[in-house]
Amino acid sequence: MSSVQGVRAGISSGGTHELEKDWKKRCNGRSRWRKSSSSGSRSGRAKLSLQDQEAIRVLAGDLPALWQAETTTAQDRQRMARLLLERVTVVVDKASDGADIKLHWKGGVETEHTIKRPVSRYDQQASYPQLVERLKELSSKGLSSAAIAEELNEAGFRPPKRTDRFTRSMVQRLLLELGLMRRKRHGNAVGLGADEYRPGGLARKLEVKRDTVVRWMRVGWVNVRRDGENHRIIWADADELKRLRELHQLPRTWRTRPGWPS
């Protein structure tokens, strides 16, 4: 008789009750083992050796060192704060970027701190009056917006909205808002040297379309530099103007033949 047939015979002959008793016995044994193991682990965690207790006392005596230790994680610092602090009171000055914080420590000690909070406008910053005076001083020297941005960054000024550094475009917008700079008409002659033109001015000088000059700049057929405001300026003396006029007179098919920039 096979083992399977034997099991079937035992079940058919009333062995079902014995199998059920054996299964319950095994389940009760596992339950008792789990309870004893769980209670043992809890009691084990609750007991500390004298050496462990002394190590905890040493660490508690120098909390700043424990807080700044490389092995202390952000989660560890959160646990420490929850254990040591009863509550935190924050008073926000809506007219500036300042916020007063009072820490209520367990044991009755209270400490007060002032921090800077992110704001959305320049006039909400405590350093705004100093920023305006510095902008007036730098703009009166004729510095470009890019140069002013570098000066502000080196002086420690910071824009609002969690931005770390001033940029040329930020300074331009701020100068315009403060009335320290007028928006220049595009293509004006301000800032040009001898034999220098804006793209539109060169087009008028040569009596060609502005798009033609823009194409020449794109393919590198003219001498171009950029000013402090990142605008393009083209150099062209008398000989260069003559060359550009001759270039414009060339047949278009010749200017776009293989080997020439398209």
Residue pairs with C-beta under 8 A, 6 or more apart in sequence:
1 9
10 18
10 19
11 19
48 56
59 66
60 66
63 80
63 84
66 72
66 80
67 77
67 80
83 106
84 105
84 106
85 103
85 104
85 105
85 106
86 104
86 105
86 106
87 104
88 101
88 102
88 103
88 104
89 101
89 102
89 104
90 99
90 100
90 101
90 102
91 99
91 100
91 101
91 102
92 99
92 117
93 99
93 100
95 124
96 119
96 124
96 125
96 126
97 116
97 117
97 118
97 119
97 124
97 125
97 126
97 160
98 114
98 115
98 116
98 117
98 126
99 114
99 115
99 116
99 117
100 112
100 113
100 114
101 112
101 113
101 114
101 115
102 110
102 111
102 112
102 113
103 110
103 111
103 112
103 113
104 110
105 111
116 126
118 160
118 161
118 162
119 125
119 160
119 161
120 160
120 161
121 160
122 128
122 131
122 159
122 160
122 174
124 160
125 131
125 160
127 157
130 157
131 152
131 157
132 178
134 151
134 152
134 155
134 157
135 148
135 152
135 171
135 174
135 175
135 178
135 180
136 180
138 147
138 148
138 151
138 152
139 148
139 175
139 180
139 181
143 151
143 228
144 168
144 227
144 228
144 229
145 168
145 169
145 171
145 172
145 175
145 228
145 229
146 168
146 171
146 228
146 229
146 230
147 228
148 166
148 171
148 175
149 165
149 166
149 167
149 168
149 170
149 171
152 166
152 171
153 165
153 166
157 166
158 164
158 165
158 166
159 165
159 166
159 170
163 170
168 229
168 230
172 181
172 229
175 181
176 182
176 183
184 190
186 198
186 200
187 198
187 199
187 200
187 201
188 198
189 198
189 201
191 227
191 228
191 233
192 198
192 233
195 235
195 236
195 237
195 240
196 233
196 234
196 235
196 236
197 205
197 233
197 234
197 235
197 236
198 231
198 232
198 233
198 234
199 210
199 213
199 214
199 217
199 232
199 234
200 210
200 213
202 213
202 222
202 234
202 236
202 244
203 209
203 210
203 212
203 213
205 236
205 241
206 213
206 241
206 244
206 245
206 248
208 248
212 248
213 222
213 234
216 222
216 244
216 247
217 224
217 232
217 234
219 261
219 262
220 261
221 244
221 247
221 261
222 234
222 236
222 240
222 244
223 234
223 235
223 236
223 240
224 232
224 233
224 234
224 235
225 232
225 233
225 235
226 232
226 233
227 233
236 244
247 255
256 262
